[in-house]
Amino acid sequence: MTLTLSVEDAAALWTAAAAKTMRTSALTHEDVLDTLGACEEAEIADCLAALLLPIDLAGCRAQDLRIDAVPVLAAVPPVAALGLLGPPGRQAA
């Protein structure tokens, strides 16, 4: 089984992960910040793990869970992301 996700609202993900973590553990708010990061700089993989674990599917036993958080530069043109355009307002030669 493969599940691919695109996080469209990191703040909503963080809020749900923080709420579940506080509800299901003895962690303090400071512990949650240490684990998940601040809402504005959420650790996406840790937030997903907090929401997905423990895996509880009737009749199933989870054998492995791997979360790969891959940042995407969707709004930045590839050439600009590589710095090939030169300084703003000037085209590279």
Residue frames relative to the residue before (quaternion, step in Angstrom):
aa qw qx qy qz dx dy dz
M 1.0000 0.0000 0.0000 0.0000 0.00 0.00 0.00
T 0.0521 -0.7717 0.6337 0.0157 3.54 -1.00 0.87
L 0.0726 -0.7718 0.6313 0.0207 3.54 -1.00 0.89
T 0.0703 -0.7894 0.6098 0.0112 3.56 -0.73 1.08
L 0.0785 -0.8078 0.5842 -0.0012 3.56 -0.81 1.06
S 0.1693 -0.7086 0.6682 0.1508 3.51 -1.31 0.48
V 0.2976 -0.7520 0.5611 0.1765 3.57 -0.68 1.07
E 0.1497 -0.8201 0.5506 0.0431 3.54 -0.52 1.21
D 0.7817 0.1334 -0.0743 0.6046 3.57 1.22 -0.42
A 0.2194 -0.8206 0.5176 0.1031 3.57 0.10 1.33
A 0.6224 0.5428 -0.3478 0.4437 3.60 1.05 -0.67
A 0.6501 0.4954 -0.3166 0.4813 3.61 0.98 -0.78
L 0.6255 0.5288 -0.3300 0.4693 3.59 1.03 -0.80
W 0.6668 0.5020 -0.2949 0.4652 3.58 0.88 -0.97
T 0.6523 0.5273 -0.3173 0.4425 3.59 0.90 -0.93
A 0.6718 0.4838 -0.2954 0.4768 3.59 0.92 -0.87
A 0.6615 0.5016 -0.3075 0.4649 3.60 0.94 -0.87
A 0.6584 0.5021 -0.3135 0.4649 3.59 0.93 -0.86
A 0.6531 0.5149 -0.3187 0.4547 3.59 0.93 -0.86
K 0.6697 0.4841 -0.3073 0.4720 3.60 0.90 -0.88
T 0.6503 0.5234 -0.3195 0.4484 3.58 0.92 -0.86
M 0.6722 0.4836 -0.2966 0.4758 3.59 0.92 -0.87
R 0.6742 0.5102 -0.2875 0.4500 3.59 1.05 -0.81
T 0.8034 0.3333 -0.1427 0.4724 3.59 0.95 -0.85
S 0.7518 0.3076 -0.2125 0.5431 3.59 1.19 0.15
A 0.5457 -0.6069 0.4681 0.3389 3.53 -1.34 0.08
L 0.3792 0.7437 -0.4785 0.2722 3.58 1.23 0.29
T 0.4028 -0.6849 0.5541 0.2481 3.53 -1.15 0.71
H 0.6919 -0.4390 0.3531 0.4517 3.55 -1.31 0.12
E 0.6395 0.5208 -0.3218 0.4650 3.61 1.00 -0.79
D 0.6304 0.5227 -0.3292 0.4702 3.60 1.03 -0.77
V 0.6346 0.5237 -0.3251 0.4662 3.57 1.00 -0.83
L 0.6452 0.5105 -0.3199 0.4699 3.60 0.95 -0.82
D 0.6451 0.5115 -0.3178 0.4704 3.59 1.02 -0.78
T 0.7116 0.4653 -0.2498 0.4633 3.57 1.03 -0.79
L 0.8066 0.2937 -0.1233 0.4979 3.57 0.77 -1.06
G 0.4568 -0.6386 0.4748 0.3976 3.57 1.23 -0.35
A 0.6222 -0.5007 0.4236 0.4276 3.54 -1.31 0.02
C 0.6630 -0.5184 0.3559 0.4063 3.57 -1.17 0.54
E 0.6839 0.4987 -0.2857 0.4494 3.59 0.96 -0.85
E 0.7722 0.2120 -0.1182 0.5872 3.59 1.21 -0.45
A 0.0314 0.8648 -0.4992 0.0443 3.54 0.95 0.96
E 0.3666 -0.6673 0.6033 0.2373 3.54 -1.15 0.77
I 0.3338 -0.8075 0.4514 0.1810 3.55 0.00 1.36
A 0.6719 0.4953 -0.3108 0.4545 3.62 0.82 -0.93
D 0.6684 0.4910 -0.3077 0.4664 3.60 0.96 -0.80
C 0.6224 0.5279 -0.3386 0.4682 3.59 1.06 -0.71
L 0.6572 0.5018 -0.3096 0.4694 3.58 0.93 -0.87
A 0.6491 0.5118 -0.3207 0.4625 3.59 0.93 -0.85
A 0.6375 0.5346 -0.3287 0.4470 3.59 0.97 -0.83
L 0.7122 0.4443 -0.2590 0.4778 3.58 1.01 -0.76
L 0.7229 0.4651 -0.2480 0.4468 3.59 1.02 -0.76
L 0.7384 0.4052 -0.2273 0.4888 3.59 1.06 -0.65
P 0.5648 -0.2261 -0.7933 0.0219 1.60 -1.94 1.43
I 0.4987 -0.6357 0.5006 0.3109 3.54 -1.14 0.68
D 0.0081 -0.8099 0.5835 -0.0602 3.55 -0.69 1.13
L 0.1938 0.7605 -0.5868 0.1993 3.55 0.06 1.35
A 0.4821 -0.6935 0.4546 0.2828 3.55 -0.63 1.14
G 0.8369 0.1801 -0.1599 0.4916 3.54 -0.91 0.98
C 0.6910 0.4446 -0.2711 0.5013 3.60 1.27 0.07
R 0.1659 -0.7407 0.6398 0.1205 3.51 -1.30 0.46
A 0.3637 -0.7300 0.5367 0.2164 3.57 -0.68 1.09
Q 0.2112 -0.7943 0.5606 0.1007 3.55 -0.86 0.97
D 0.8036 -0.0278 0.0549 0.5920 3.56 1.10 -0.60
L 0.0003 0.7570 -0.6531 -0.0205 3.54 -1.17 0.61
R 0.0216 0.7785 -0.6255 0.0462 3.55 -0.77 1.06
I 0.1003 -0.7823 0.6141 0.0274 3.54 -0.83 1.04
D 0.0673 -0.7782 0.6244 -0.0014 3.54 -0.70 1.16
A 0.1386 -0.7776 0.6098 0.0649 3.56 -0.56 1.16
V 0.0462 -0.8068 0.5880 -0.0333 3.54 -0.53 1.24
P 0.3164 -0.7566 0.5330 0.2084 3.60 -0.49 1.12
V 0.1917 -0.7764 0.5944 0.0850 3.55 -1.07 0.79
L 0.2378 -0.7595 0.5913 0.1308 3.56 -0.92 0.95
A 0.0014 -0.8666 0.4988 -0.0163 3.56 0.76 1.08
A 0.7383 0.4320 -0.2423 0.4577 3.60 0.95 -0.79
V 0.6694 0.4829 -0.2986 0.4791 3.60 1.22 -0.17
P 0.4287 -0.6906 0.5084 0.2843 3.61 -0.72 0.99
P 0.6085 -0.6089 0.3579 0.3619 3.63 -0.90 0.86
V 0.6577 0.5072 -0.3293 0.4491 3.61 0.91 -0.81
A 0.6578 0.4958 -0.3098 0.4749 3.59 0.97 -0.82
A 0.6256 0.5483 -0.3400 0.4385 3.59 1.02 -0.76
L 0.7027 0.4421 -0.2625 0.4918 3.58 1.10 -0.63
G 0.4777 -0.6928 0.4263 0.3317 3.58 1.26 -0.05
L 0.4114 0.7432 -0.4475 0.2796 3.60 1.16 0.45
L 0.6036 0.5738 -0.3634 0.4175 3.58 1.21 -0.14
G 0.4784 -0.6583 0.4517 0.3658 3.59 1.21 -0.19
P 0.7518 -0.3653 0.2677 0.4792 3.58 -1.28 -0.18
P 0.6416 -0.5188 0.3819 0.4163 3.58 -1.16 0.53
G 0.8015 0.2807 -0.2231 0.4785 3.55 -1.01 0.86
R 0.7356 0.3121 -0.2093 0.5637 3.61 1.27 -0.14
Q 0.3280 -0.7234 0.5705 0.2090 3.56 -0.95 0.80
A 0.4875 -0.6434 0.5025 0.3097 3.57 -1.04 0.77
A 0.5117 -0.6618 0.4563 0.3033 3.57 -1.05 0.73
